[in-house]
Amino acid sequence: MIRLVFWSAVVTIAYSYVGYPLLVLARAAARPRPARAAPIEPSVSVVLAARNEAGAIGARLDNLIALDYPADRLEIVVASDGSEDGTVAIGRGYADRGVRVLALDRIGKADALNAAVAAATGEILVFTDANTMFESRALRALVAPFADPEVGGCAGDQRYLPAGGKATEAAGERSYWDFDRQVKLAESTAGSTVSATGAIYAIRRELFQPVIAGVTDDFITSTAVIDQGRRLVFVPHAVAWEPVAPSNGLEYRRKVRIMTRGLRGVAARRSLLDPRRTGFYAIQLVSHKVLRRMMAVPLLVVAFGAPLLWGQGLVYQLTTLGAAAVAGLGTVGLAAPASRVGRQRIAGLASFFLLVNVASLEAAWNLVSGRRIDRWEPRRTIDGVAGTGDATDPSEPLEAAPRR
């Protein structure tokens, strides 16, 4: 019985990390459906929600205004979610350059985004974050696939700035995104990528559906495109840069928040899991957003099952030693990132792997127990890199009580 459970877990892990990527790569090669792109210039509204972003909002607006896109085709709408610092005043200083600032009460990011979209006038809605920086031609690249009428949304490419002494798992995070980028490109080539990252994505205005509280806004908004029968394509040349997390602890809390809200988002979009309705996309959604986020369960089965089977063969002995090595390196990378071992790339990969999977367990528990994360308070530290503003937004939830 133990062996059956062990090998079932091994198969699940192998499919998630190897089988699924190979499947989408093979599908992209066998059935390519490249989206038609053209140098179009539709009217664009860049919308973002901001909460106490005085340290970042000026650089963010300078970056958007300087983009290679016609000024008369671009508007920027900032929804201040009850900011108590100088966010509103700084933003309103850009009023003569196409920036509109909505000074809202503290209503949460979902409602702030809904208010920003309601105030926007562009044919294309572009969503981004306050601590993100677009490359100069990112917007042109992002809107080009809208020349194809089948395309309803475009997901840009989020990349991380050099760590510069930040958390050790940054190397692991970047390695993960390098891998994930290839998977997204393959998904998109044959149909649609699963969802977009909040750093940079765009949808046709008529496809926008109001953001609901308690879910990841980029997931729920970008998958509205799939829900309405259009394609969501990945645009690797639409690049947005973000700094890495300032500490492992804050990054852990950010991942728990994102995964908790992400799992609730999948539950809200559960109709997309029906292959009779969405075809191969249903397999993508299960593989990418459910199985991968639940990998901690089969990984624990393997890690604890292998020692119980130690006397039954070399494979179980090697698995036991391998699991112990990953756990050990990951722990050192998280607890002592400045040590000789902690600075090694393999320790960064192991610590990122460990951090993500522990965070996924807490997120799964939040989903089962009904604990919601509707609002959170940004925590940023200046990263010292010119033009990047503040460091990334690992945040503590303000409203995360169980719903009875």
C-alpha positions, 0 to 999 in steps of 0.5 A: 500500500505504501509503495502504491501511494509513493509511486502515485505521488511520483507520477503526479510530480513527474507529470506536473514538472516534466510531463505537462511542459513536454505536452504543451511543447509538443502541442505547440509544435504540432498545432501552431496557431500564431496570433496575427500581430500588426503595428496598430495604435488603439486608444489605451488606458493604463490602470493601476491601484495604489495604496500609500505608494508615494515612494514609487508612484512618481517613478512609475508615472515617469516610466509610463509617460516616457513609453514609445506610444502616441501621447494622444492615444494613451491615458493613465488612471491611478486609483488611490485606495485610501492612501494616507501619504502623498500618493494622490498629490504626487499623481495629480502633479502629472495631470497635464500629462494625461494622468487621472487620479481617483482619490478613493476611500479605503475600499480594497484593490478589487473595487479600486480597479473597478473604479479605475476601469469605469473612469477609463476611456481607452479601447484597450485596458492595460493593467500594471502595478505601482512598483513595475517598470515597462521597457520603452516599447512594451506597450506597442508590443503588448497591443500588436496582437489585438490586430487579430480579432480572435485575441481578447487579451495579451499577457506580457513578460514579467522579469526580475531586476538583479537581486543586489543582495536581496533574498537568496531565493531570487535566483530560484524565482528567476529560474522558475520564471525562465522556465515558466516563460517557455511554457507560457509561450508554448501554451499561447502558440497553440491557443491561449496561455492560462492567465496573465501576471499583474505586472503587465497585461491587457484586454479589450475593454468590452471583455472586462468583468468587474473584479471580485474581492478575495481573488487574484485580480490578474487571474480573474480579469485575464481569464474573463477573456477565455470565459468569453471565447477569445484567446489570451496570448503571451507576448514575450517582447512586452517586458516589465521589470520588478525588483525582488523581495527585500526578505524571505519572510515578506516574500513568504507572506506575499506568496501565501497571499497570492496563492490563497487568492489564486486558488479562490480565483480558480474556484470562481472560474471553475466552469473553465475546468470543463473540457467540453467547454474549453477543450485543452485549456481545461487541462492547462488550467488544472495542470498549471494552477491546481496541480502545480500549486498542490505539489507540496502534498505529493512531495510530502508523500514521497519525502516521508514515504521513501524512508519507510521503504528504505530496505526495499531498494536503492531508489528509495534510499536515493530518494530519501537522501535527495529529499534530505539534501533539498530540505537541508540546502533550502533551510540554509538558503532561507535561514543563512542566505549570507553564508558560503552555502547560502550564497550558492545558486543551488541553495537559492533554487532549493530555498525557493522550492521550499518556500513556495511549497510551504506557502502553498500548504498554508494557502490550501488551508486558507481555502479549506478553512474559508480564510479570505485575504481581501485587503492588505497593507503594502510594505516596501523598502527602497532598493537603491536602484535608480528608476525602480522605485520601491521594492516589491510588495510583500504584504500582510493581510488586513482582512483575512477572517474566516467566513462563517 
